Amino acid sequence: MTLNRAETPQRRLEARYGVTSDLLQPFWNDTIDSMLNHRSVRAYLPTSLPEGALELLVAAAQSAPTSSGLQAWSVVAVQDPERKARLASFTGGNAHILAAPLFLVWLVDLTRLRSATRLHRTEGEGLDYLESFLIGTIDAALAAQNAVVAIDSLGLGSCYIGGMRNQPQNVARELQLPPETVAVFGLTVGYPDPDVVTDVKPRLPQSAVLFHETFSQPTADDLVAYDDTMKAFQAKQSLPKVGWTASMAKRVANADALHGRAQLSEILHGLGFPLK
């Protein structure tokens, strides 16, 4: 076991769940320590990443598992300030897109697979089905998260931007995406501003997400306890104390709460995905 950080495993676990932890730590190393210490970073120093950093992060991303070797994803690296500003406007704001020296836009990309089918004179009908789109989405998420683990390990910071799905047609035009590609999320990357302190956000208790042998519904007590944990965290962050359940209920209350994404199926058809 190697651990070169100031925090102990116990304190890392308590920060992750926001309560005293009685979880055992049969294994521990710097990788697990870094992962449990992850937090979203929205304030960055105006410092560019060193040459080769982008390519190294992409190598880490490409080391993630991919379904049947399909590798149905791509990523667009955006550093131009004006393009970042336009992309930020499509998300409804997100000023940290402008502040970060690097913005990565992760794509479902079926174009390479379509080209492979043409090389072998096959129809590639399988690409027309929802399964292929789902594979691309999962592959992109796995790749991006591999990159995030690498980012954290290097002392850099990042933040996922789901707002890339608010106006996917405009994102596609800005990035000159061909049919059968779509941005599924973005990722800001840079050096965290040390003057802006961010804490680890507590997650749901394991009793609400970990089930043995068969599925079980989380208890009301689990959710109430997590509401209390989140209210304590929100108070510490000088945020409104609304807890988790009220915030999530509002987030999925109706189509308007999806910020334009309620039309995503229709939009994807327009971007060349049959989704049979």
Protein Blocks (a to p, Z undefined) as FASTA:
>chain_A
ZZfbfbdfklmmmmmnopacfbdcfbccfklmmmmmgccdfbdcfbdcdehklmmmmmmm
mmpccehhlopaccdddfbfklmmmmmmmnopammlmmpmbdcdddddfklmmmmmmmno
pgklmmmpmklmmmmmmmmmmmmmmmmmmmmmnopacdddfklmmmmmlmmmmnopaehi
acfbdcddddddfklccdddddddfklmpcghiacdddfklmmmmmmmmmmmmmmnopac
ebjmlmmmmmmmpmmlnnoplmmmmmmmmnopaoZZ
